[in-house]
């Protein structure tokens, strides 16, 4: 696949909207998008050699690799309603599907008043320990709460939304929130890391057989107890947040049983859980192509979130996206033929 520098890609993407904003690893804000670094300068060791990269072909279109400076890309709505969502793109812990999944989700959430933060997390494939993405996820949740006042969000209405491997990450944040994946760095780390609600889209939930054929299982396998540590259903508990699940029955990458296991595990703990299984859709559908069954999930999620009080009714001027139109970053088709190979799992 061909790769381009992440900053160059950011300019190309934003140029479609009439402006180019360079995404700096330092905390900065330009318009409605703000970048916030997770860790103090010099805190992380130098593991990744070379610049961060973004794919521009096939199933790698818009996918970020070689993350060495974890950060949040915060999308602030024109009329914030107080709710925030940490968005965790998939990619089997070897890349992060930002351009075709995480960022379009953030744009859609902003359109209904929700502040969203796309997490650029470190991955085991680059030499980071298997705990790295979970440490980044916990730190991200704590930083969102630390900056709640300036972001205009309610610190008790911050959820996590993950797709594929990103759903695995979101699930672990929601079930193992009392396990610190890193030693405290500053006062922010005294804040809770538990999400207030959890959305899992075509998730990789378990690392156990017979569903252990995923790229997620391979990359997290650098840790000897990964199967137990990162099989989300094993850690379901009564104190975890309410769960929303969406999956396609014909998913060839993450079998639909991943969602069924999560539903059963949450139900057994009396955790509120809602699940939608679509007949067709495959894997890695992001917001969903217009007219497809899976394109219903944003409306279903919004209804669920409002029913539970996590999202307030949208102002009349805000019209939720429902899949009728695609932004330029959504326009790239998902290449499920490539994803059918083990090497491409986890998007």
C-alpha positions in Angstrom: 0.0 0.0 0.0 1.1 3.6 -0.5 1.5 5.7 2.5 1.7 9.5 3.0 2.7 11.6 6.0 -0.1 12.1 8.5 0.2 15.9 8.4 0.0 15.9 4.7 -3.1 13.7 4.7 -4.7 16.0 7.3 -4.2 19.0 4.9 -5.6 17.1 1.9 -8.6 16.1 3.9 -9.3 19.5 5.4 -8.7 21.2 2.0 -11.9 19.6 0.9 -13.7 21.9 3.4 -11.8 25.0 2.3 -9.1 25.1 4.9 -6.0 23.2 5.9 -5.3 22.7 9.6 -2.1 21.0 10.6 -2.7 18.5 13.4 0.0 19.3 16.0 0.9 16.8 18.7 0.8 19.7 21.2 -2.4 20.9 22.6 -3.9 23.4 20.1 -7.3 24.4 18.8 -8.3 25.5 15.3 -12.0 26.2 14.7 -14.1 23.2 15.9 -11.3 20.7 16.0 -8.8 20.6 18.9 -5.8 18.3 19.4 -4.8 17.3 22.9 -1.7 15.2 23.7 -2.2 12.4 26.3 1.2 12.4 28.0 3.7 15.0 29.2 6.5 15.7 26.8 9.3 13.2 27.2 7.2 10.8 29.2 7.1 8.0 26.6 10.2 6.1 25.4 11.1 6.3 21.8 9.8 3.1 20.3 8.6 3.9 16.8 11.2 5.0 14.3 10.0 7.3 11.5 7.0 9.4 11.0 3.3 8.6 11.6 1.7 7.5 8.3 -1.8 7.3 6.7 -2.8 4.9 4.0 -4.3 6.1 0.8 -5.4 2.9 -1.0 -8.0 0.2 -0.6 -8.8 -1.1 2.9 -5.9 1.0 4.2 -7.5 4.3 3.0 -7.3 6.8 5.8 -5.8 4.3 8.2 -3.2 5.6 10.6 -0.1 3.6 11.5 3.1 4.1 13.5 1.6 6.2 16.2 4.3 7.4 18.6 2.6 10.5 20.0 -0.9 9.4 21.4 -3.4 12.2 21.2 -7.1 13.1 21.1 -8.6 14.8 18.0 -11.6 16.6 19.6 -14.5 17.6 17.5 -16.5 20.3 19.2 -20.1 20.9 18.0 -21.6 24.3 17.3 -24.2 23.7 20.0 -22.8 21.2 22.5 -25.4 19.3 24.6 -23.0 18.2 27.3 -22.4 14.7 26.1 -19.0 13.4 25.0 -17.8 10.2 23.3 -14.4 8.8 23.1 -14.1 7.2 19.6 -11.8 4.2 19.2 -11.3 3.2 15.6 -10.6 -0.4 14.7 -7.7 -2.0 12.8 -6.6 -5.1 14.6 -4.1 -3.1 16.8 -1.9 -2.7 13.8 -3.6 0.4 12.3 -6.5 2.7 13.2 -9.3 3.3 10.8 -9.6 7.1 11.2 -10.5 8.4 7.7 -13.3 5.9 6.9 -14.7 5.2 10.3 -13.6 7.1 13.4 -13.5 10.7 12.0 -16.9 10.3 10.1 -18.4 9.1 13.4 -17.0 12.1 15.1 -18.5 14.5 12.5 -21.9 12.8 12.8 -21.9 13.0 16.6 -20.9 16.7 16.4 -23.9 17.2 14.1 -26.2 16.2 16.9 -24.5 18.2 19.5 -22.1 15.6 21.0 -18.5 16.5 21.6 -16.4 13.6 20.3 -12.7 12.7 20.7 -10.9 10.4 18.2 -8.1 8.6 20.0 -4.8 8.0 18.2 -3.5 5.2 20.4 -0.2 3.2 20.4 -0.2 -0.3 18.9 1.6 -3.6 19.8 2.6 -4.1 16.2 5.0 -1.1 16.5 6.8 -2.6 19.5 4.7 -1.1 22.2 3.5 -3.5 25.0 0.1 -5.0 24.7 -1.0 -2.7 27.5 -0.2 0.5 25.6 -3.6 1.0 23.8 -5.4 0.4 27.1 -3.2 2.8 29.0 -3.8 5.4 26.2 -7.6 4.8 26.5 -7.7 5.2 30.3 -5.6 8.4 30.1 -7.9 9.7 27.4 -11.0 9.2 29.5 -9.3 10.9 32.5 -8.2 13.9 30.3 -11.7 14.4 28.9 -13.0 14.6 32.5 -10.1 16.9 33.5 -11.0 19.3 30.6 -14.8 18.8 30.9 -15.5 22.4 32.0 -13.6 24.0 29.1 -15.0 21.6 26.6 -18.6 22.2 27.8 -19.2 18.5 28.7 -20.8 16.8 31.7 -18.0 14.6 33.3 -20.8 12.0 34.0 -21.9 11.7 30.4 -18.7 10.6 28.7 -19.1 7.4 26.7 -16.9 5.1 24.6 -17.7 4.1 21.1 -15.4 1.5 19.4 -15.5 -0.5 16.2 -13.9 -3.9 15.7 -10.6 -3.9 17.6 -11.5 -0.5 18.9 -14.6 -2.0 20.4 -12.3 -4.5 22.2 -10.5 -1.5 23.6 -13.7 0.3 24.6 -15.0 -2.9 26.2 -11.8 -3.3 28.4 -12.0 0.3 29.4 -15.6 -0.3 30.5 -15.0 -3.5 32.4 -11.5 -3.3 33.8 -11.8 0.3 34.9 -10.4 -0.5 38.4 -7.2 -1.8 37.0 -4.7 0.9 36.2 -2.8 0.1 33.0 -0.1 2.7 33.9 1.3 4.4 37.0 -0.1 7.8 37.8 1.6 10.7 36.0 -0.2 13.7 37.5 -3.4 14.8 39.3 -5.5 13.9 36.3 -4.9 10.2 36.9 -7.0 10.4 40.1 -10.1 10.9 38.0 -12.3 7.9 37.0 -11.5 6.2 33.7 -14.8 4.3 33.4 -17.0 5.3 30.4 -20.6 6.2 31.3 -21.9 4.2 28.3 -20.5 1.8 25.8 -21.2 1.4 22.1 -19.6 -1.6 20.4 -19.8 -1.8 16.6 -18.9 -5.1 14.8 -16.8 -5.8 17.9 -13.9 -8.2 18.5 -15.1 -9.1 22.0 -13.3 -12.4 22.8 -9.8 -13.8 22.2 -10.9 -17.3 23.0 -11.3 -20.3 20.7 -13.0 -20.8 18.3 -13.1 -17.0 17.7 -9.3 -16.5 18.2 -8.6 -16.1 14.5 -8.6 -12.3 14.5 -5.6 -9.9 14.0 -6.6 -8.5 17.4 -5.7 -11.9 19.0 -2.4 -12.0 17.2 -1.2 -8.5 18.1 -2.3 -8.7 21.8 -0.7 -12.1 22.0 2.6 -10.6 22.9 1.3 -10.6 26.4 1.3 -14.1 27.9 -2.1 -13.8 29.6 -3.8 -11.9 26.8 -6.7 -14.3 26.3 -7.9 -13.8 29.8 -6.8 -10.2 30.1 -8.5 -8.9 27.0 -11.5 -11.1 26.4 -14.2 -8.5 27.3 -17.0 -10.9 28.1 -14.8 -12.5 30.9 -14.8 -9.1 32.7 -18.4 -8.2 32.5 -19.7 -6.9 35.8 -22.7 -5.2 37.3 -20.8 -2.0 37.7 -20.0 -1.7 34.0 -21.9 0.9 31.9 -25.0 0.2 29.7 -24.1 -1.4 26.4 -25.2 -0.8 22.8 -24.2 -3.5 20.2 -24.5 -3.6 16.4 -23.2 -6.3 14.1 -23.9 -7.9 10.8 -24.7 -11.6 10.6 -22.5 -12.1 7.6 -19.4 -10.6 9.1 -16.5 -12.7 8.0 -13.8 -11.0 10.1 -15.4 -10.7 13.5 -18.0 -13.4 13.8 -21.4 -12.2 15.0 -20.9 -14.5 18.0 -18.6 -11.8 19.4 -21.7 -9.6 19.9 -23.8 -12.5 21.1 -21.3 -13.3 23.8 -21.1 -9.7 24.9 -24.9 -9.5 25.1 -25.2 -12.7 27.2 -22.4 -11.6 29.5 -23.9 -8.2 30.1 -27.4 -9.7 30.6 -26.1 -12.2 33.1 -24.8 -9.2 35.2 -28.1 -7.4 34.9 -26.4 -4.6 32.9 -28.7 -2.8 30.5 -27.8 -4.0 27.0 -29.4 -3.5 23.5 -28.3 -5.4 20.5 -29.0 -5.0 16.7 -28.0 -7.8 14.3 -28.3 -6.9 10.6 -28.8 -9.6 8.0 -26.2 -8.1 5.6 -23.3 -5.7 6.0 -20.0 -7.5 6.4 -17.3 -5.8 8.5 -15.8 -2.4 8.8 -18.8 -0.3 7.7 -18.2 2.8 9.7 -21.4 4.9 9.5 -22.7 2.6 6.8 -23.2 3.1 3.1 -26.5 4.9 2.1 -29.4 2.5 1.7 -27.7 -0.5 3.5 -29.1 -2.2 6.5 -26.2 -1.3 8.7 -26.7 2.5 7.9 -29.5 2.3 10.4 -27.2 2.1 13.4 -26.6 5.8 14.0 -30.3 6.5 14.4 -30.7 3.4 16.6 -27.8 4.4 18.8 -29.1 7.9 19.2 -32.6 6.6 20.2 -31.0 4.3 22.7 -28.7 7.0 24.2 -31.6 9.4 24.6 -33.7 6.7 26.2 -31.0 6.2 28.8 -30.5 9.9 29.3 -27.0 10.1 27.9 -27.9 12.4 25.0 -30.4 15.2 25.3 -32.9 16.0 22.5 -31.2 17.8 19.7 -32.0 21.5 19.0 -34.2 22.0 15.9 -31.2 23.4 14.0 -29.3 20.2 14.3 -30.2 17.4 11.9 -28.6 14.0 12.6 -26.9 12.3 9.8 -28.6 9.1 8.8 -26.4 7.9 6.0 -28.0 9.7 3.1 -24.9 11.7 2.4 -21.2 10.9 2.7 -18.4 13.3 3.7 -15.2 13.0 1.6 -13.6 10.8 4.3 -16.5 8.4 4.1 -16.5 8.2 0.3 -13.7 5.6 0.1 -15.3 2.1 -0.2 -14.5 -0.5 2.3 -12.4 -3.3 0.7 -13.8 -6.4 2.4 -12.0 -8.6 0.0 -8.7 -7.5 1.4 -10.1 -7.7 4.9 -11.1 -11.3 4.4 -7.4 -12.1 4.7 -6.1 -12.7 8.3 -3.6 -9.9 7.9 -6.4 -7.3 7.4 -8.6 -8.4 10.3 -9.7 -6.0 12.9 -10.9 -3.0 11.0 
